[in-house]
Amino acid sequence: MRATIGALFLLGAGAAVSALVHAQGAPPRPRITGLHHVAFRVSDMAAARVFYGEMLGLLEGASGKNTSLTYAVGARQSVRLEPGLPPADDERLSHLAFETPDVNALAVHLRSRGLEVQRPADRCTEDAIRVTDPDGHTIEFVGVSWPPAPAATDTRTAQAISDRLLHAGLIVGDEARAHTFYRDTLGFSEIWRGGREDAIVRWVNMRVPDGTDYLEYMLEASAPNRQQRGVLHHLCLRVPDMQAAWEEVARRSVALKRPLPSPPQIGRNGRYQLNLYDPDGTRVELMEPFTVR
């Protein structure tokens, strides 16, 4: 009798725990603290190195998997270049990566939301995971310590045009579907929206839940062509002084025998912006961190 009562007690306790877990819903999402890197495929690595290393002045790091190159943006972020872009391939974006202090917990959270979590051989670090967003983009999550360790001073970064990857742009065909992933599953929140015309929204800025970096939805109802993809799939580097950045870009353009880019302009968000393009047509946007007064 005692054994039976004990078994019933354990069974009841187990059912209670199960019911509690069910009531609480999905496992809690760990922090997502910012953009870690943006990766693009390039057709000519030598030409890309001139642009990212000499034009932008970013510090080249060690080669990654599949002979990719890493260019540091400040102490914690980077741009990654992967060789072998076929001439007929319009898509240059490889993947976009965010940082989290607990990759394994995030994997549990993503699976609980019905997403397939992958650990492919070509991921950027051993502890990274990847998923696919509603528009088919590869999104990677990289484990980082939190809070981050103080960055070591490196005088070689003095030539860098920027030390902060502010945002990255992704083509989004359906805003509502994108929200189910970035807002509802990952916890991103909207901070701004706008377009070239007041009545038409083309861009939606979605900030990471535990930081200030953000993702920019580039809303497109139809499939863009190659040139448009290079403009829409972009990265944005913060510069503290656009006038100084413009003068330096002009000086380097002359030295590298590149055409001078168009002058800076004030964007719809009220900030000075300057667009540069790498040899494959991928846009690198420079932006001041504050609105024009």
Helices and strands as residue ranges (DSSP letters): H 2-24, E 34-41, H 45-49, I 50-55, E 59-60, G 65-67, E 69-73, E 77-82, E 93-100, H 103-112, E 129-132, E 138-143, G 155-159, E 165-172, H 175-182, E 189-194, E 203-207, E 214-219, H 226-232, E 235-238, H 242-255, E 265-266, E 272-277, E 283-287
